[in-house]
């Protein structure tokens, strides 16, 4: 088998994944596009490993590590997306840019947390008495 066939297929997969990352606004579709790009890299690693007839099979070993990293990445990424969806009601990336807060919001959050802690301490004191 020629090296050109898997290399062209990997290039097409990578370009499709790159388009998905740049054009999509849904966070789950962006994660799927990143996975498509990683699979294109895996295809290249295995193809070059076979083409070079490497006795240590370095390309295949690197592919296994890449698959393990991709599995961890998709697990963490999907859990973050689900948490954001539960809190915000959307997984649209453009609407998630509102999560950045300024210094005034930090001060308000700190004072709200202090008030809540004081209320909990008062309730605990009443319960103990």
SVG drawing of the C-alpha trace seen along z (x, -y; Angstrom):
<svg xmlns="http://www.w3.org/2000/svg" viewBox="-32 -47 45 52">
<polyline fill="none" stroke="black" stroke-width="0.4" points="0.0,0.0 1.2,-3.5 1.8,-6.0 -0.2,-8.6 -3.6,-6.9 -3.6,-7.1 -1.8,-10.5 -4.5,-12.0 -7.3,-10.5 -5.6,-11.9 -5.3,-15.3 -9.0,-15.3 -10.0,-14.2 -7.8,-16.8 -9.2,-19.6 -12.7,-18.5 -12.0,-18.6 -10.3,-22.0 -13.3,-23.3 -15.6,-22.0 -13.5,-23.6 -13.5,-27.0 -17.1,-27.1 -19.2,-25.4 -20.7,-27.1 -21.9,-24.1 -19.4,-22.9 -20.1,-19.2 -19.6,-19.5 -16.3,-21.3 -15.2,-18.4 -16.1,-16.0 -14.1,-17.9 -11.1,-17.9 -11.4,-14.1 -11.6,-13.9 -8.3,-15.8 -6.7,-13.5 -7.8,-10.5 -6.2,-12.0 -2.9,-12.2 -3.3,-8.6 -3.8,-7.5 -0.6,-9.3 1.3,-7.8 0.3,-4.2 0.8,-4.8 4.3,-6.1 5.1,-3.3 4.1,-0.7 5.8,-2.5 9.1,-2.8 8.9,0.8 9.9,-0.3 10.8,2.8 9.9,1.0 6.5,-0.1 6.9,-3.6 4.1,-5.0 1.6,-2.5 2.8,-3.0 2.3,-6.8 -1.1,-6.1 -2.1,-4.2 -0.9,-7.1 -2.8,-9.6 -6.0,-7.5 -5.7,-7.4 -5.2,-11.1 -8.1,-11.7 -10.4,-9.5 -9.4,-11.5 -9.9,-14.8 -13.4,-13.9 -14.4,-12.7 -13.4,-15.9 -14.5,-18.1 -18.0,-16.5 -18.4,-16.8 -17.5,-20.5 -20.0,-21.0 -22.8,-19.2 -22.1,-21.3 -22.2,-24.6 -25.4,-23.4 -27.1,-22.7 -26.1,-26.1 -26.6,-28.2 -29.2,-26.3 -27.1,-26.4 -23.9,-24.9 -23.5,-27.8 -19.9,-28.9 -20.7,-32.6 -23.1,-32.8 -20.5,-31.3 -18.2,-34.3 -20.4,-36.1 -18.9,-33.9 -15.9,-36.3 -16.6,-38.6 -14.8,-41.8 -13.3,-42.9 -16.6,-44.4 -18.3,-41.0 -15.5,-39.4 -16.1,-41.9 -19.8,-41.3 -19.3,-37.5 -16.9,-37.8 -19.4,-39.9 -22.2,-37.5 -20.1,-34.5 -19.3,-36.3 -23.0,-37.1 -23.9,-33.5 -21.2,-32.2 -22.4,-34.5 -25.9,-33.3 -24.8,-29.7 -22.8,-30.4 -25.8,-32.0 -28.0,-29.0 -25.4,-26.6 -25.2,-28.6 -29.0,-28.6 -29.1,-24.8 -26.4,-24.2 -28.2,-26.2"/>
</svg>
